[in-house]
Amino acid sequence: MSLVTAVHTATVQTATVLTETVHARELPMEGWVYGLIALAIFAALGFVVASYRDVANRHAAKAAAYAARHTGDEHGGH
């Protein structure tokens, strides 16, 4: 095989690979639908986070009783 034939073969192979990879795959949905899905997921996660808001105050009586029991220096001040 001569050098010209090898270069020609490499060029044809490169052109074949490039023409095969040019075609892009279409998305199954419109682009804005992905944003809407992300917004819904973040809203659901925000609702979960907001549901844990003020959980400590639900047990304020228990927290006060615990604090009253453990206010002395019985633990060595740590």
PyMOL Python script that loads the backbone (N, CA, C, O; Angstrom):
from pymol import cmd

cmd.read_pdbstr("""\
ATOM      1  N   MET A   1       0.850  -1.157   0.000  1.00  0.00           N
ATOM      2  CA  MET A   1       0.000   0.000   0.000  1.00  0.00           C
ATOM      3  C   MET A   1       0.902   1.227   0.000  1.00  0.00           C
ATOM      4  O   MET A   1       1.833   1.334   0.797  1.00  0.00           O
ATOM      5  N   SER A   2       0.612   2.129  -0.890  1.00  0.00           N
ATOM      6  CA  SER A   2       1.431   3.334  -0.989  1.00  0.00           C
ATOM      7  C   SER A   2       0.961   4.370   0.021  1.00  0.00           C
ATOM      8  O   SER A   2      -0.106   4.232   0.620  1.00  0.00           O
ATOM      9  N   LEU A   3       1.748   5.381   0.197  1.00  0.00           N
ATOM     10  CA  LEU A   3       1.438   6.442   1.143  1.00  0.00           C
ATOM     11  C   LEU A   3       0.180   7.206   0.720  1.00  0.00           C
ATOM     12  O   LEU A   3      -0.625   7.585   1.570  1.00  0.00           O
ATOM     13  N   VAL A   4       0.007   7.431  -0.566  1.00  0.00           N
ATOM     14  CA  VAL A   4      -1.162   8.153  -1.073  1.00  0.00           C
ATOM     15  C   VAL A   4      -2.425   7.348  -0.795  1.00  0.00           C
ATOM     16  O   VAL A   4      -3.446   7.913  -0.402  1.00  0.00           O
ATOM     17  N   THR A   5      -2.364   6.040  -0.993  1.00  0.00           N
ATOM     18  CA  THR A   5      -3.522   5.184  -0.737  1.00  0.00           C
ATOM     19  C   THR A   5      -3.848   5.162   0.754  1.00  0.00           C
ATOM     20  O   THR A   5      -5.022   5.183   1.124  1.00  0.00           O
ATOM     21  N   ALA A   6      -2.839   5.121   1.609  1.00  0.00           N
ATOM     22  CA  ALA A   6      -3.053   5.106   3.059  1.00  0.00           C
ATOM     23  C   ALA A   6      -3.686   6.408   3.532  1.00  0.00           C
ATOM     24  O   ALA A   6      -4.587   6.399   4.371  1.00  0.00           O
ATOM     25  N   VAL A   7      -3.211   7.525   2.989  1.00  0.00           N
ATOM     26  CA  VAL A   7      -3.770   8.822   3.367  1.00  0.00           C
ATOM     27  C   VAL A   7      -5.208   8.924   2.875  1.00  0.00           C
ATOM     28  O   VAL A   7      -6.081   9.408   3.595  1.00  0.00           O
ATOM     29  N   HIS A   8      -5.455   8.472   1.660  1.00  0.00           N
ATOM     30  CA  HIS A   8      -6.809   8.504   1.113  1.00  0.00           C
ATOM     31  C   HIS A   8      -7.744   7.640   1.947  1.00  0.00           C
ATOM     32  O   HIS A   8      -8.870   8.049   2.229  1.00  0.00           O
ATOM     33  N   THR A   9      -7.302   6.465   2.344  1.00  0.00           N
ATOM     34  CA  THR A   9      -8.116   5.564   3.153  1.00  0.00           C
ATOM     35  C   THR A   9      -8.414   6.196   4.503  1.00  0.00           C
ATOM     36  O   THR A   9      -9.546   6.125   4.982  1.00  0.00           O
ATOM     37  N   ALA A  10      -7.416   6.812   5.121  1.00  0.00           N
ATOM     38  CA  ALA A  10      -7.613   7.464   6.418  1.00  0.00           C
ATOM     39  C   ALA A  10      -8.577   8.630   6.288  1.00  0.00           C
ATOM     40  O   ALA A  10      -9.406   8.849   7.171  1.00  0.00           O
ATOM     41  N   THR A  11      -8.479   9.372   5.209  1.00  0.00           N
ATOM     42  CA  THR A  11      -9.376  10.506   4.991  1.00  0.00           C
ATOM     43  C   THR A  11     -10.809  10.037   4.803  1.00  0.00           C
ATOM     44  O   THR A  11     -11.735  10.634   5.352  1.00  0.00           O
ATOM     45  N   VAL A  12     -10.996   8.980   4.038  1.00  0.00           N
ATOM     46  CA  VAL A  12     -12.344   8.441   3.815  1.00  0.00           C
ATOM     47  C   VAL A  12     -12.926   7.916   5.127  1.00  0.00           C
ATOM     48  O   VAL A  12     -14.102   8.135   5.417  1.00  0.00           O
ATOM     49  N   GLN A  13     -12.106   7.223   5.918  1.00  0.00           N
ATOM     50  CA  GLN A  13     -12.594   6.708   7.195  1.00  0.00           C
ATOM     51  C   GLN A  13     -12.958   7.845   8.149  1.00  0.00           C
ATOM     52  O   GLN A  13     -13.974   7.775   8.840  1.00  0.00           O
ATOM     53  N   THR A  14     -12.137   8.881   8.189  1.00  0.00           N
ATOM     54  CA  THR A  14     -12.423  10.033   9.053  1.00  0.00           C
ATOM     55  C   THR A  14     -13.701  10.731   8.608  1.00  0.00           C
ATOM     56  O   THR A  14     -14.524  11.108   9.443  1.00  0.00           O
ATOM     57  N   ALA A  15     -13.873  10.903   7.319  1.00  0.00           N
ATOM     58  CA  ALA A  15     -15.081  11.543   6.807  1.00  0.00           C
ATOM     59  C   ALA A  15     -16.315  10.703   7.114  1.00  0.00           C
ATOM     60  O   ALA A  15     -17.377  11.249   7.413  1.00  0.00           O
ATOM     61  N   THR A  16     -16.183   9.392   7.043  1.00  0.00           N
ATOM     62  CA  THR A  16     -17.304   8.503   7.346  1.00  0.00           C
ATOM     63  C   THR A  16     -17.693   8.611   8.808  1.00  0.00           C
ATOM     64  O   THR A  16     -18.877   8.680   9.139  1.00  0.00           O
ATOM     65  N   VAL A  17     -16.701   8.626   9.680  1.00  0.00           N
ATOM     66  CA  VAL A  17     -16.990   8.729  11.112  1.00  0.00           C
ATOM     67  C   VAL A  17     -17.641  10.077  11.419  1.00  0.00           C
ATOM     68  O   VAL A  17     -18.611  10.138  12.175  1.00  0.00           O
ATOM     69  N   LEU A  18     -17.123  11.142  10.846  1.00  0.00           N
ATOM     70  CA  LEU A  18     -17.676  12.468  11.115  1.00  0.00           C
ATOM     71  C   LEU A  18     -19.097  12.614  10.587  1.00  0.00           C
ATOM     72  O   LEU A  18     -19.925  13.256  11.232  1.00  0.00           O
ATOM     73  N   THR A  19     -19.390  12.047   9.455  1.00  0.00           N
ATOM     74  CA  THR A  19     -20.747  12.162   8.919  1.00  0.00           C
ATOM     75  C   THR A  19     -21.734  11.324   9.718  1.00  0.00           C
ATOM     76  O   THR A  19     -22.920  11.649   9.770  1.00  0.00           O
ATOM     77  N   GLU A  20     -21.267  10.265  10.332  1.00  0.00           N
ATOM     78  CA  GLU A  20     -22.159   9.428  11.125  1.00  0.00           C
ATOM     79  C   GLU A  20     -22.467  10.052  12.480  1.00  0.00           C
ATOM     80  O   GLU A  20     -23.528   9.791  13.049  1.00  0.00           O
ATOM     81  N   THR A  21     -21.563  10.868  13.007  1.00  0.00           N
ATOM     82  CA  THR A  21     -21.777  11.443  14.327  1.00  0.00           C
ATOM     83  C   THR A  21     -22.406  12.832  14.282  1.00  0.00           C
ATOM     84  O   THR A  21     -22.641  13.428  15.334  1.00  0.00           O
ATOM     85  N   VAL A  22     -22.681  13.353  13.113  1.00  0.00           N
ATOM     86  CA  VAL A  22     -23.257  14.688  13.002  1.00  0.00           C
ATOM     87  C   VAL A  22     -24.717  14.698  13.425  1.00  0.00           C
ATOM     88  O   VAL A  22     -25.184  15.702  13.964  1.00  0.00           O
ATOM     89  N   HIS A  23     -25.440  13.637  13.204  1.00  0.00           N
ATOM     90  CA  HIS A  23     -26.869  13.596  13.478  1.00  0.00           C
ATOM     91  C   HIS A  23     -27.112  13.556  14.983  1.00  0.00           C
ATOM     92  O   HIS A  23     -26.627  12.665  15.679  1.00  0.00           O
ATOM     93  N   ALA A  24     -27.854  14.511  15.461  1.00  0.00           N
ATOM     94  CA  ALA A  24     -28.180  14.573  16.879  1.00  0.00           C
ATOM     95  C   ALA A  24     -29.500  13.864  17.130  1.00  0.00           C
ATOM     96  O   ALA A  24     -30.360  13.786  16.252  1.00  0.00           O
ATOM     97  N   ARG A  25     -29.640  13.367  18.305  1.00  0.00           N
ATOM     98  CA  ARG A  25     -30.878  12.685  18.673  1.00  0.00           C
ATOM     99  C   ARG A  25     -31.861  13.713  19.229  1.00  0.00           C
ATOM    100  O   ARG A  25     -31.485  14.584  20.013  1.00  0.00           O
ATOM    101  N   GLU A  26     -33.082  13.607  18.829  1.00  0.00           N
ATOM    102  CA  GLU A  26     -34.115  14.519  19.288  1.00  0.00           C
ATOM    103  C   GLU A  26     -34.515  14.166  20.721  1.00  0.00           C
ATOM    104  O   GLU A  26     -34.486  13.000  21.115  1.00  0.00           O
ATOM    105  N   LEU A  27     -34.885  15.181  21.486  1.00  0.00           N
ATOM    106  CA  LEU A  27     -35.347  14.955  22.842  1.00  0.00           C
ATOM    107  C   LEU A  27     -36.770  14.411  22.811  1.00  0.00           C
ATOM    108  O   LEU A  27     -37.538  14.735  21.905  1.00  0.00           O
ATOM    109  N   PRO A  28     -37.126  13.590  23.790  1.00  0.00           N
ATOM    110  CA  PRO A  28     -38.486  13.049  23.796  1.00  0.00           C
ATOM    111  C   PRO A  28     -39.544  14.076  24.164  1.00  0.00           C
ATOM    112  O   PRO A  28     -40.728  13.875  23.895  1.00  0.00           O
ATOM    113  N   MET A  29     -39.113  15.206  24.795  1.00  0.00           N
ATOM    114  CA  MET A  29     -40.055  16.258  25.178  1.00  0.00           C
ATOM    115  C   MET A  29     -39.452  17.602  24.785  1.00  0.00           C
ATOM    116  O   MET A  29     -38.275  17.694  24.436  1.00  0.00           O
ATOM    117  N   GLU A  30     -40.270  18.627  24.848  1.00  0.00           N
ATOM    118  CA  GLU A  30     -39.774  19.980  24.618  1.00  0.00           C
ATOM    119  C   GLU A  30     -38.857  20.387  25.762  1.00  0.00           C
ATOM    120  O   GLU A  30     -38.939  19.827  26.855  1.00  0.00           O
ATOM    121  N   GLY A  31     -37.992  21.348  25.519  1.00  0.00           N
ATOM    122  CA  GLY A  31     -37.029  21.773  26.529  1.00  0.00           C
ATOM    123  C   GLY A  31     -37.667  22.374  27.767  1.00  0.00           C
ATOM    124  O   GLY A  31     -37.176  22.162  28.875  1.00  0.00           O
ATOM    125  N   TRP A  32     -38.757  23.125  27.601  1.00  0.00           N
ATOM    126  CA  TRP A  32     -39.394  23.768  28.747  1.00  0.00           C
ATOM    127  C   TRP A  32     -40.050  22.754  29.682  1.00  0.00           C
ATOM    128  O   TRP A  32     -40.268  23.050  30.857  1.00  0.00           O
ATOM    129  N   VAL A  33     -40.369  21.554  29.170  1.00  0.00           N
ATOM    130  CA  VAL A  33     -40.981  20.527  30.018  1.00  0.00           C
ATOM    131  C   VAL A  33     -39.979  20.038  31.060  1.00  0.00           C
ATOM    132  O   VAL A  33     -40.360  19.743  32.193  1.00  0.00           O
ATOM    133  N   TYR A  34     -38.708  19.949  30.688  1.00  0.00           N
ATOM    134  CA  TYR A  34     -37.689  19.554  31.650  1.00  0.00           C
ATOM    135  C   TYR A  34     -37.579  20.575  32.776  1.00  0.00           C
ATOM    136  O   TYR A  34     -37.404  20.205  33.937  1.00  0.00           O
ATOM    137  N   GLY A  35     -37.679  21.851  32.437  1.00  0.00           N
ATOM    138  CA  GLY A  35     -37.669  22.890  33.459  1.00  0.00           C
ATOM    139  C   GLY A  35     -38.876  22.798  34.376  1.00  0.00           C
ATOM    140  O   GLY A  35     -38.757  23.000  35.585  1.00  0.00           O
ATOM    141  N   LEU A  36     -40.034  22.496  33.810  1.00  0.00           N
ATOM    142  CA  LEU A  36     -41.255  22.344  34.604  1.00  0.00           C
ATOM    143  C   LEU A  36     -41.140  21.156  35.560  1.00  0.00           C
ATOM    144  O   LEU A  36     -41.569  21.237  36.711  1.00  0.00           O
ATOM    145  N   ILE A  37     -40.566  20.066  35.083  1.00  0.00           N
ATOM    146  CA  ILE A  37     -40.365  18.892  35.943  1.00  0.00           C
ATOM    147  C   ILE A  37     -39.409  19.237  37.082  1.00  0.00           C
ATOM    148  O   ILE A  37     -39.663  18.886  38.234  1.00  0.00           O
ATOM    149  N   ALA A  38     -38.313  19.922  36.765  1.00  0.00           N
ATOM    150  CA  ALA A  38     -37.360  20.321  37.801  1.00  0.00           C
ATOM    151  C   ALA A  38     -38.014  21.244  38.823  1.00  0.00           C
ATOM    152  O   ALA A  38     -37.773  21.109  40.023  1.00  0.00           O
ATOM    153  N   LEU A  39     -38.833  22.173  38.360  1.00  0.00           N
ATOM    154  CA  LEU A  39     -39.533  23.085  39.258  1.00  0.00           C
ATOM    155  C   LEU A  39     -40.470  22.318  40.190  1.00  0.00           C
ATOM    156  O   LEU A  39     -40.546  22.626  41.379  1.00  0.00           O
ATOM    157  N   ALA A  40     -41.172  21.337  39.669  1.00  0.00           N
ATOM    158  CA  ALA A  40     -42.074  20.531  40.495  1.00  0.00           C
ATOM    159  C   ALA A  40     -41.305  19.734  41.540  1.00  0.00           C
ATOM    160  O   ALA A  40     -41.742  19.622  42.686  1.00  0.00           O
ATOM    161  N   ILE A  41     -40.166  19.183  41.151  1.00  0.00           N
ATOM    162  CA  ILE A  41     -39.350  18.416  42.100  1.00  0.00           C
ATOM    163  C   ILE A  41     -38.825  19.327  43.202  1.00  0.00           C
ATOM    164  O   ILE A  41     -38.885  18.969  44.378  1.00  0.00           O
ATOM    165  N   PHE A  42     -38.308  20.506  42.835  1.00  0.00           N
ATOM    166  CA  PHE A  42     -37.791  21.430  43.841  1.00  0.00           C
ATOM    167  C   PHE A  42     -38.912  21.928  44.752  1.00  0.00           C
ATOM    168  O   PHE A  42     -38.686  22.120  45.947  1.00  0.00           O
ATOM    169  N   ALA A  43     -40.100  22.138  44.220  1.00  0.00           N
ATOM    170  CA  ALA A  43     -41.232  22.559  45.049  1.00  0.00           C
ATOM    171  C   ALA A  43     -41.599  21.469  46.047  1.00  0.00           C
ATOM    172  O   ALA A  43     -41.878  21.760  47.210  1.00  0.00           O
ATOM    173  N   ALA A  44     -41.600  20.217  45.601  1.00  0.00           N
ATOM    174  CA  ALA A  44     -41.907  19.101  46.504  1.00  0.00           C
ATOM    175  C   ALA A  44     -40.849  18.987  47.599  1.00  0.00           C
ATOM    176  O   ALA A  44     -41.178  18.775  48.766  1.00  0.00           O
ATOM    177  N   LEU A  45     -39.585  19.129  47.221  1.00  0.00           N
ATOM    178  CA  LEU A  45     -38.514  19.072  48.224  1.00  0.00           C
ATOM    179  C   LEU A  45     -38.597  20.257  49.180  1.00  0.00           C
ATOM    180  O   LEU A  45     -38.318  20.109  50.370  1.00  0.00           O
ATOM    181  N   GLY A  46     -38.975  21.424  48.678  1.00  0.00           N
ATOM    182  CA  GLY A  46     -39.159  22.584  49.542  1.00  0.00           C
ATOM    183  C   GLY A  46     -40.287  22.370  50.537  1.00  0.00           C
ATOM    184  O   GLY A  46     -40.193  22.787  51.692  1.00  0.00           O
ATOM    185  N   PHE A  47     -41.344  21.726  50.092  1.00  0.00           N
ATOM    186  CA  PHE A  47     -42.450  21.407  50.998  1.00  0.00           C
ATOM    187  C   PHE A  47     -41.993  20.457  52.102  1.00  0.00           C
ATOM    188  O   PHE A  47     -42.385  20.621  53.258  1.00  0.00           O
ATOM    189  N   VAL A  48     -41.174  19.471  51.762  1.00  0.00           N
ATOM    190  CA  VAL A  48     -40.652  18.538  52.770  1.00  0.00           C
ATOM    191  C   VAL A  48     -39.785  19.276  53.779  1.00  0.00           C
ATOM    192  O   VAL A  48     -39.904  19.049  54.983  1.00  0.00           O
ATOM    193  N   VAL A  49     -38.915  20.157  53.296  1.00  0.00           N
ATOM    194  CA  VAL A  49     -38.054  20.919  54.202  1.00  0.00           C
ATOM    195  C   VAL A  49     -38.899  21.834  55.087  1.00  0.00           C
ATOM    196  O   VAL A  49     -38.639  21.940  56.285  1.00  0.00           O
ATOM    197  N   ALA A  50     -39.894  22.488  54.521  1.00  0.00           N
ATOM    198  CA  ALA A  50     -40.745  23.392  55.294  1.00  0.00           C
ATOM    199  C   ALA A  50     -41.579  22.641  56.333  1.00  0.00           C
ATOM    200  O   ALA A  50     -41.959  23.222  57.349  1.00  0.00           O
ATOM    201  N   SER A  51     -41.862  21.385  56.098  1.00  0.00           N
ATOM    202  CA  SER A  51     -42.657  20.625  57.059  1.00  0.00           C
ATOM    203  C   SER A  51     -41.873  20.340  58.338  1.00  0.00           C
ATOM    204  O   SER A  51     -42.474  20.040  59.370  1.00  0.00           O
ATOM    205  N   TYR A  52     -40.550  20.427  58.291  1.00  0.00           N
ATOM    206  CA  TYR A  52     -39.733  20.226  59.485  1.00  0.00           C
ATOM    207  C   TYR A  52     -39.504  21.532  60.246  1.00  0.00           C
ATOM    208  O   TYR A  52     -38.826  21.536  61.274  1.00  0.00           O
ATOM    209  N   ARG A  53     -40.056  22.630  59.757  1.00  0.00           N
ATOM    210  CA  ARG A  53     -39.873  23.918  60.399  1.00  0.00           C
ATOM    211  C   ARG A  53     -40.579  23.927  61.748  1.00  0.00           C
ATOM    212  O   ARG A  53     -41.717  23.473  61.865  1.00  0.00           O
ATOM    213  N   ASP A  54     -39.907  24.439  62.748  1.00  0.00           N
ATOM    214  CA  ASP A  54     -40.471  24.627  64.080  1.00  0.00           C
ATOM    215  C   ASP A  54     -40.780  23.307  64.786  1.00  0.00           C
ATOM    216  O   ASP A  54     -41.668  23.264  65.637  1.00  0.00           O
ATOM    217  N   VAL A  55     -40.079  22.250  64.456  1.00  0.00           N
ATOM    218  CA  VAL A  55     -40.307  20.960  65.099  1.00  0.00           C
ATOM    219  C   VAL A  55     -39.875  21.012  66.558  1.00  0.00           C
ATOM    220  O   VAL A  55     -40.509  20.390  67.410  1.00  0.00           O
ATOM    221  N   ALA A  56     -38.805  21.745  66.857  1.00  0.00           N
ATOM    222  CA  ALA A  56     -38.310  21.812  68.229  1.00  0.00           C
ATOM    223  C   ALA A  56     -39.339  22.455  69.156  1.00  0.00           C
ATOM    224  O   ALA A  56     -39.431  22.076  70.323  1.00  0.00           O
ATOM    225  N   ASN A  57     -40.102  23.408  68.667  1.00  0.00           N
ATOM    226  CA  ASN A  57     -41.085  24.072  69.516  1.00  0.00           C
ATOM    227  C   ASN A  57     -42.309  23.207  69.803  1.00  0.00           C
ATOM    228  O   ASN A  57     -43.082  23.520  70.709  1.00  0.00           O
ATOM    229  N   ARG A  58     -42.494  22.157  69.072  1.00  0.00           N
ATOM    230  CA  ARG A  58     -43.616  21.257  69.354  1.00  0.00           C
ATOM    231  C   ARG A  58     -43.411  20.537  70.683  1.00  0.00           C
ATOM    232  O   ARG A  58     -44.369  20.125  71.337  1.00  0.00           O
ATOM    233  N   HIS A  59     -42.155  20.395  71.067  1.00  0.00           N
ATOM    234  CA  HIS A  59     -41.817  19.684  72.293  1.00  0.00           C
ATOM    235  C   HIS A  59     -41.175  20.643  73.294  1.00  0.00           C
ATOM    236  O   HIS A  59     -40.227  20.271  73.985  1.00  0.00           O
ATOM    237  N   ALA A  60     -41.677  21.854  73.375  1.00  0.00           N
ATOM    238  CA  ALA A  60     -41.098  22.871  74.254  1.00  0.00           C
ATOM    239  C   ALA A  60     -41.203  22.452  75.718  1.00  0.00           C
ATOM    240  O   ALA A  60     -40.299  22.744  76.501  1.00  0.00           O
ATOM    241  N   ALA A  61     -42.269  21.785  76.099  1.00  0.00           N
ATOM    242  CA  ALA A  61     -42.427  21.362  77.495  1.00  0.00           C
ATOM    243  C   ALA A  61     -41.373  20.324  77.864  1.00  0.00           C
ATOM    244  O   ALA A  61     -40.798  20.386  78.951  1.00  0.00           O
ATOM    245  N   LYS A  62     -41.120  19.390  76.988  1.00  0.00           N
ATOM    246  CA  LYS A  62     -40.088  18.391  77.245  1.00  0.00           C
ATOM    247  C   LYS A  62     -38.709  19.026  77.318  1.00  0.00           C
ATOM    248  O   LYS A  62     -37.890  18.655  78.159  1.00  0.00           O
ATOM    249  N   ALA A  63     -38.454  19.988  76.432  1.00  0.00           N
ATOM    250  CA  ALA A  63     -37.153  20.659  76.413  1.00  0.00           C
ATOM    251  C   ALA A  63     -36.959  21.455  77.696  1.00  0.00           C
ATOM    252  O   ALA A  63     -35.858  21.468  78.246  1.00  0.00           O
ATOM    253  N   ALA A  64     -38.006  22.121  78.187  1.00  0.00           N
ATOM    254  CA  ALA A  64     -37.904  22.894  79.429  1.00  0.00           C
ATOM    255  C   ALA A  64     -37.682  21.976  80.617  1.00  0.00           C
ATOM    256  O   ALA A  64     -36.891  22.297  81.504  1.00  0.00           O
ATOM    257  N   ALA A  65     -38.365  20.844  80.651  1.00  0.00           N
ATOM    258  CA  ALA A  65     -38.190  19.891  81.752  1.00  0.00           C
ATOM    259  C   ALA A  65     -36.777  19.311  81.737  1.00  0.00           C
ATOM    260  O   ALA A  65     -36.165  19.144  82.793  1.00  0.00           O
ATOM    261  N   TYR A  66     -36.266  19.010  80.575  1.00  0.00           N
ATOM    262  CA  TYR A  66     -34.897  18.488  80.464  1.00  0.00           C
ATOM    263  C   TYR A  66     -33.890  19.535  80.923  1.00  0.00           C
ATOM    264  O   TYR A  66     -32.946  19.215  81.645  1.00  0.00           O
ATOM    265  N   ALA A  67     -34.086  20.785  80.507  1.00  0.00           N
ATOM    266  CA  ALA A  67     -33.180  21.865  80.899  1.00  0.00           C
ATOM    267  C   ALA A  67     -33.224  22.090  82.399  1.00  0.00           C
ATOM    268  O   ALA A  67     -32.189  22.363  83.007  1.00  0.00           O
ATOM    269  N   ALA A  68     -34.408  21.982  83.018  1.00  0.00           N
ATOM    270  CA  ALA A  68     -34.529  22.170  84.462  1.00  0.00           C
ATOM    271  C   ALA A  68     -33.820  21.060  85.227  1.00  0.00           C
ATOM    272  O   ALA A  68     -33.240  21.302  86.286  1.00  0.00           O
ATOM    273  N   ARG A  69     -33.863  19.856  84.697  1.00  0.00           N
ATOM    274  CA  ARG A  69     -33.191  18.739  85.365  1.00  0.00           C
ATOM    275  C   ARG A  69     -31.682  18.819  85.248  1.00  0.00           C
ATOM    276  O   ARG A  69     -30.976  18.348  86.140  1.00  0.00           O
ATOM    277  N   HIS A  70     -31.164  19.406  84.166  1.00  0.00           N
ATOM    278  CA  HIS A  70     -29.737  19.360  83.894  1.00  0.00           C
ATOM    279  C   HIS A  70     -29.069  20.732  83.970  1.00  0.00           C
ATOM    280  O   HIS A  70     -28.155  21.011  83.195  1.00  0.00           O
ATOM    281  N   THR A  71     -29.500  21.576  84.875  1.00  0.00           N
ATOM    282  CA  THR A  71     -28.895  22.907  84.981  1.00  0.00           C
ATOM    283  C   THR A  71     -27.792  22.978  85.999  1.00  0.00           C
ATOM    284  O   THR A  71     -27.087  23.986  86.040  1.00  0.00           O
ATOM    285  N   GLY A  72     -27.598  21.984  86.817  1.00  0.00           N
ATOM    286  CA  GLY A  72     -26.564  22.032  87.865  1.00  0.00           C
ATOM    287  C   GLY A  72     -25.187  21.714  87.319  1.00  0.00           C
ATOM    288  O   GLY A  72     -25.000  21.463  86.128  1.00  0.00           O
ATOM    289  N   ASP A  73     -24.219  21.734  88.245  1.00  0.00           N
ATOM    290  CA  ASP A  73     -22.822  21.417  87.874  1.00  0.00           C
ATOM    291  C   ASP A  73     -22.502  19.950  88.093  1.00  0.00           C
ATOM    292  O   ASP A  73     -21.343  19.598  88.314  1.00  0.00           O
ATOM    293  N   GLU A  74     -23.473  19.121  88.037  1.00  0.00           N
ATOM    294  CA  GLU A  74     -23.258  17.682  88.305  1.00  0.00           C
ATOM    295  C   GLU A  74     -22.431  16.983  87.239  1.00  0.00           C
ATOM    296  O   GLU A  74     -21.904  15.899  87.490  1.00  0.00           O
ATOM    297  N   HIS A  75     -22.302  17.573  86.058  1.00  0.00           N
ATOM    298  CA  HIS A  75     -21.533  16.941  84.977  1.00  0.00           C
ATOM    299  C   HIS A  75     -20.131  17.523  84.850  1.00  0.00           C
ATOM    300  O   HIS A  75     -19.428  17.207  83.891  1.00  0.00           O
ATOM    301  N   GLY A  76     -19.720  18.332  85.753  1.00  0.00           N
ATOM    302  CA  GLY A  76     -18.366  18.872  85.687  1.00  0.00           C
ATOM    303  C   GLY A  76     -18.222  20.043  84.754  1.00  0.00           C
ATOM    304  O   GLY A  76     -17.093  20.404  84.424  1.00  0.00           O
ATOM    305  N   GLY A  77     -19.275  20.646  84.318  1.00  0.00           N
ATOM    306  CA  GLY A  77     -19.214  21.864  83.502  1.00  0.00           C
ATOM    307  C   GLY A  77     -18.763  21.652  82.073  1.00  0.00           C
ATOM    308  O   GLY A  77     -18.082  22.512  81.516  1.00  0.00           O
ATOM    309  N   HIS A  78     -19.111  20.561  81.476  1.00  0.00           N
ATOM    310  CA  HIS A  78     -18.722  20.375  80.070  1.00  0.00           C
ATOM    311  C   HIS A  78     -19.801  20.771  79.220  1.00  0.00           C
ATOM    312  O   HIS A  78     -19.683  20.694  77.997  1.00  0.00           O
TER     313      HIS A  78
END
""", "prot")
cmd.dss("prot")
cmd.show_as("cartoon", "prot")
cmd.util.cbc("prot")
cmd.orient("prot")
